[in-house]
Amino acid sequence: MAEMARDELDIRAAARLTGRSTETVRRWIWSGRLRARKLGKRLFVLRSDLEALAGSQQTKPLSLTEWRASASKILRRSATRKSASDLVLADRRERSGELDARR
């Protein structure tokens, strides 16, 4: 049992460790991005799986000011685009480039 306590975390502990909500951790499990084991009514995840997933998603949260500046920049650059989906895709491409630059 002590071995399980070190290697496996319940949903609340996993959320605390990653700085995310319990609902986010559950979504990771339901979507298949994070493996879990059910014991009774509780779900447990391996610490190593959680750290691998959380580490792959490390992005610095934007402040509202930073987000606004980024959105304005994208809007200026994409004045010819007509739909919200185009704006979202442009934002994803830009963020993807920022992540590649950090690596």
N, C-alpha and C positions, 0 to 999 in steps of 0.2 A: 504494500500500500504506500509506503514511503517513496518507493521508486516512481509510482504513478504521480505522486504529488510534485516531484521535481520535473518530470517530463511532460505531463499533461496539465492543461489549464481548463477551467470551466469558462463559460462565455464571459462572465463578468471580469475575471482575471485577464482574459485575452483582450477584452476591450480596454481595461486599464493599461495594460502593457503597451498597446499600440496607440493609445490616445484617441481611440474611435469609440463609437457608441456600441452597445450590445447588439442593436439592430443591424449595424454594419457588419459585425462579425457573423451574425446569423445569415445575412445575405451572401457573404462570402461562402458560407457552408452550403446554402441552398443552391447557389449557382455552380457549385463544384470547384470553386477556386481554392477552397480550404477543406481538407479532409477532417472528419469528426467521427467520434465514437459515442454512441448513446449508452449511458449507464443509468437505468431507471428512467427518470424524466429529464435527466441532465445531459448536456452535450459536452464533450471534452475534445480539445484539439492538442496536437503535439506542439510543444514550444518551438521546435525547430521548423515545423511547417509554417507556423504563425510568423516567426521572424523572417523566413524566406519571403513570404507574401508581403509582409509589411515593409521589408527592405526594398522590395521591387517597386513599391508605391511611394517612396519617399519624395515628396515634392514640398517645397516651402509654401505654406499657405499665403495667399495674397491678402494684403490689407485692402480695404475698400478703395483707398486712394490708388493703390497699385493696379487693382482690377479696373478701375475707371480709366486710368491712363492707358492700360493695355487695350481695353475695349474701344476707346477713342482712336487709338493708333490703327486698330484693325478696321474700324469704320471708315477712316480717312483713306486707307489703302484699298479698301474694297467698295468704293462708292458705286461701282458698276454692278455689284451683286444685288440680287433682288429679294432673296428669301432669308429667313432666319437660319435655315439649315446651312446655307452658304457661310454665314457668319460663324456658326459653330464649327464647321469644318475648317475654316481659316484659323480659328482660335486653336483648335487641336493641332493643326500643322505647326503653328508657331510654338506651342508648348512642347511639342515633340522635338522640335529643333533645340529648344532650351535644355531639355533633358539630355539630348545627345551631346550638347556642348559641355555639360557638367561632368560627363563620364570621362 
